[in-house]
Amino acid sequence: MTTEETIAEYIDAHQLEQIDFLRQIVRVPSDTPPGNNNPPAEKAAELLTAKGYTVERFAVPDDRVRDYGMVSVTNLIVRHKFGSGGPTIALNAHGDVVPPGDGWSFDPYGGEVKDGRMYGRGVAVSKSDIASFTFALDALKAAEKEGAKFNGTVELHLTYDEEFGGLLGPGYLLEINATKPDYVIGASFSYAIVTAHNGCLQFEVTVHGTATHGSMPETGDDALQAANAILNAIYGKLPDLGKIKSKVTGINTPTMLVGQISGGTNTNVVPGKVVLKMDRRMIPEEYPAEVEAQVRAMIEGAVAGRTGIRVDIKRILLANAMKPVAGQEKLVAALQKHGERVFGEPIPAVGVPLYTDARLYGEAGIPVVLYGAGPRTVPESNAKRADENLSLEDLRKATQVVACAVADLLS
């Protein structure tokens, strides 16, 4: 039997176990915010320990977590050595998720299976790949027992800060030198290999005015009117952004939006303060410092000359774009080879408009690509929306692709 056949046989034989593994980690909430992510990490560590792995815990100091706006973060590493020498290949998936929100037809923490799909928050992004990467490593160990010769180390990196940008996830592990892999495969979907993605800047814009009685608005300084001018400036800029095109296949133009607005004290009071939270996505060709300067100038210009109005602009996130790094081509070739064989169709290498914490490996000079269990597009899985779901057949096949690709890299 070939190594590929041994791997496929193992994954098929343990599919129900893998589904239960995923269900158990889905059932432990890891909503971020608030970001109380020690409990889900401990659940994953418990399951991995039960499988015979030694789990290393890397708890981020409490004061640093609080300053960051979260409650607790513990990241996990499992290391398994094959043979002697060889590269270190890290498989990284994040266990933190966005809150479920409203509109669910299923329990968002239930992991219910219906018609070959599992439903629950995180089943697609990216608790699925905690399961796919874990069972890919299991399959490699099984292949070694059957005589396959591998040389190198596989590391599982389970991190719990992706929704806040990753600085306390992969960023923390790299900062403290807990790991130094030669290659990284990060969580993603099954029908494409991601080699680049957008960057993201997020700002909290606080507009200060002077509150006053609603019957005498002329005696105050309306922060909401000023905020409206900022909104008009932001959305008025979109046609210009639409003219900027990326050269990376799969990535189109920069985007900008306001995702949250709060302010005012009552219906009959002129608002004295309004807070906007905005998101500016950057294509890989843009420079974050230049973009930030442009956004700040646009906001300040929108309210310039307004009496009694002051604006504070606080950057709350900078996620750089993921750009191609030398060495990616080896990962792409191995994943494409087995992806096309297992899925029966070409698996392209593309860029995507979202951002991930895997970019931090690339910033450290480590070749990284994204590949894992899931559909062709984010909307198909309802990722970050109600009724997030995953095809269990995609989970089975992607696990096989990852295991076989890593087997090639270790051979």
N, C-alpha and C positions, 0 to 999 in steps of 0.2 A: 504494500500500500504506500502511495506517495505521501509526503508531508501534508500537501493540500488535502488529500483524502482523509488523513488521520484527523486533521483539524476540523474538517467539515463534520466528520462522524461524531467527534466529541461535542461540538456545539449543538448538533441536532439532538444528541442523546441527553443534553443538559438544558434544553430549552425551557422546560417547565420550571426548573430550578432558577434559571436566569430571570424569568418572568416574576417569580416570587421575590427574588432579590430586589428587582426594581420596585415592585409593589411596596416592599417594606421600607425602602428609603423615601418613597413618595408619601408614605403615611406619617412621616415626621415633618411637621411644618418647618420651612426655612425661609419664610417671607422676609425680603430685604427691600425696603425697610419693614420692620424695625431692625432686622439683622441680628437676631439672637441665634447664632449659628454653631454654638458648641453642641447642643443636643443632636442636630442632624449629623454632625461630624462623628459624635460618639456612636450613633447608630451604625453609620458606615463602618467605623472601626470595629464594632462588635461583629458585624457580618463578615468582614475580611479576616478577623482573628479566627472566627469559627471555620473559615476555609483553610486555615493553617498558615496565614501570612503574618509576618511581624509588621506591625503598624507603628510608624513613628509619628508622634503628634508634635505640631509646632503651633503653640498657642501665642497669638499676638498679644503683647502687653495690654492690660485693661485700659490704662489711661490713653494709650494711643488709639485704641478702638473707640473709646468714648469721644475723643477729639474728632474722630473721623465721622461720627454720627451713627455708629452702630453699637450693638450691645456686647457681642462676643464673636470672636473668630478663632477657630482652630483649624489649621490645614493639616492634611495627612499625606505621608509618603510611604509607599510600599516599594521595596527594592528586591528584585530577584535576579541572581547571577546565573548565567548559562556559560558553561565551558570556561575558557580563559581568554583574556584580552577582549577585543571587540568594542563596538560603540555602546554608549548609553542612550537608550531611546526612552523618552518620557511620554506618557499618555496622560493628558490633562483634561479633566472635566470639572465643572463647578457644580456644587450642590446647593447654592443659594438661588432663590427664585423671586420673581416679582409677586406681590400679593395677588390672590386669585381674582378679586373683584366680583362683580355681580353677573347674573345671567347664566349660571351653570345648570346643565341638565344632570350632571353627575356630582358626587361628592368630590371636591377638588383635592382632597387628601385620601381618597379611597383606593385609587389604582384599579378601578373596575374595568373588566375586560368585556367588550361586546363586539361581535362581528370581526374578530381578529385585531381589534385595536384596544389599547389601554388608554383610559382617560384619567387625567389628574394634572395638577400643577407641577411642572418640571419633567413630565414624561418625555417631552421633546427637547427642552432646553433647561439643563442638559443632564438631568439625572439618568436619562437613557444611556448616556455614554459612560457614566460611572459603571453601569451594568455591562455595556459592550466592551469596554476596555478591561474590566476585571475578568470577564469570561474569555476574552482573547488571550490574556496571560495564562489562564487556566488551560486553554487549549494548547498553547505553546509548551507548557510543562508536560501535558499528556503526550505531545508529539516527541518530546525529548525522551520520555520513558520508552517510546516505541522505536527509538534508535535514531531520531533526527539529531544532527550535529549543529548546535548553535554556539556562537561565541559573542558574549556581550551581556549587557544588563538592561532589563526592562524596569522602569519605574512608573508606578501609578501616582499621579499628583491629583489629589482631590482637594480643591480649594473652595473657599466660601466667601468670596468678595467680588464676584464678577459684576453684580448689579450695581455696585458702587465704584466700579472702575478697575479693580484688580490689584491695587497697590498693596493691600493687605493679604492678597492671595498669592499668585505667582510672583508678584513684585516683592513680597516679604520673603518668600523662600529663596529668591535669587539674592536679595539684599543680605541675608544672613549666611549666604553660601551653604545652604542646606542641600543644594543640588547644582550640578553643572552638566546637563545632558549634552550630547552631541547632536541630537535631533529631537523634535517634539511634534507629536500629532495632537492637535486640540479638538475639542468637541465640535461637531457640526452635523450636516446631513449627508445622505448616502449617494446622491446622484450628481455631485460635483465636488471637486477638491478646491478649497479656498486658499489662494496664494497671496491675496491682498485684501484689505478692507479699509473703509473710511475711518477717519479720526473724528473726534467729537469734543466740542467745547460747550460747557453748560455754565450759565450765569444766573445768579439771583440779583435782580434789579429792584432796589427799594426806592420808591418815589416818596419823598417827604414833602408835605405841604402844611397847611394849618387848618385844623378842623374848626367848624363853626356851626351855628344853628342853621337849619335848612331854610328858614324864612328870611335869612339875611346872608346869602351866599357871598355877597360882595365883601363881607368882613373877614373872609377866610381865603385860603389858597388851595384850590381843588387839586388834590393829588391824582384823582382819577382822570380829570381832563388832561393832565400832563402825561399820565400813563397811556391814555388814548393816543396822544401824539407819538409816543414811543412805539405803540402797536402799529400805527400807520407807517412809521419809518421802517419797521421790521418787514411788514408784509409788502410794502412798496418796493422793497429791495429784491423780492423774489424773481421778477422778470430778468434782472441783471444776473442773478445767480444761475438762472436757467440757461444762460448763454455760455457758461463755463463748463466745458466738457472734459471728462477724464479720458485718458488713453487706455485705461485698464478695462478689459472686457468684463462686463457685469456691473460696472460702476458708471453712473451717469453724471449727475451734477451735484454741487453742494446744495444743502437744504438748510432752512431756518424756520423755527416755529416757537411759539409760546405755549408751553404745556400746562401751566398752572398760574392762576391769578387769585390773589386774596387781598382784602383790604376793607376799609370803612368800619364804622362802629354801629350805625343804625340807619334806617331808611330816611330819617329826617335830619341827618347830619352830613354836612359836606365832608367827604373823606379827607382825613389828614395824612393817611399813609396807604400806599398800595404796593404790593409785592408781586413781581412777575418772575417766573422761572422759565428760562428760554434755552433752546438747544440749537446749536449750529454744527451741522455735519460737514466735515472737510474731506475732499477727495485727496488721494495720496500725493497729488502734485502741489497741494497748497502747503504753506508754512504757517504753523499755529501762531507764532508770535505776530505775524502780519495780520492774520485773520482776527486775532483778539484785539489788536490796535484798531482795526477797521470797525469792529462791533462796538467797542467803547466810544469811538468818535461818533458813530451813527446815533447812539443813544444820547450822548451828551448834546449833540447838535439838535436833536429833536426837541429838547426842552430849554435850549439856550435862550436867554432873554425873558423867561417867565418869572415874574416877581414871586418871591416866597417859595420857590420850588428848588429842592435839592435832591440829587440822585446819587445813591451809592451803588456801585457795580462790584459784585463779589463773584469771582470765578469759583465754581463749586466742582468742576471736573475738567481735566484735560486728559483725553485719551488720544494718543498719537495714532496715526494711520499705521496699519501693518503693510510693510513694503517687502518686495521679494528680497531674500537673503541667499547668497551663494550656498549651495548644498540642498536647497529646496527640491531641485530637479530629481534627486535620488528618491525622496519621499513621494513625489508626484508619480514617477515612473512605476514604483512598486505598487502604489495604491491604484493607479490606472490599470495596470496589468491584471490585478486580481479583481478590481471592481468590474471591469468589462467582462471578465470570465464568469463571475458570480451573478451579476445582474443582467448580463446578456445585452448590454448596450454601452456605447462610449461614455466615459466619465470625464467630462471636461475639467480643465483647471481654469478658475475664474476669480474675479474679485467680487465683493459684496458691499452694499452700502451701509450695513450695520458695523458696529465695532465690538471687539471682544477683549478679554484679558490676555489672550494668547499673544497679542502684540508685544507684550513685555518680554517674552522670550526672544522675539525678533530684535527688539531694541538692545538686548544683551548680545547680539551677534549669533544667535542660535537659529539654525534653519528650522522653520516651523510652518506647517500647513494645517488646515482644518478639515477633518473628515470624521463622520460618525453615523449614527442611526437617525434616519428621518427622511421626510419627503423632499420633493424638488424645490419647494419654496416655503418660506416661513408662514405665509397665510394658510397654506394647506393644513398645517398642524395646529392652527389656532394658538401658536406660541404667544404667550403673554396676553392671551384673550381667554374668554370663557370656553370651556370644553376643549382645552388643550389635549391633544391625543397623539398616539404613535402607532404605526403599523408594526405589529410584532414580527411580521415577515421581514420588514426592513431592519429591525433589531437583529434578527438571526443572521441575515445576509451581511450586514455591516460588520458584525462581530467576526465573521469569517474573513471578510476582506482585510480588516485591520490585523488579525492574527497572521494571515498569510503574507501580508506586506512586511510586517515586522520580522517574520521568519526569513524572508529574503534578505533583509538588512543585517540579520545576525548570522547569515550563512557565509 
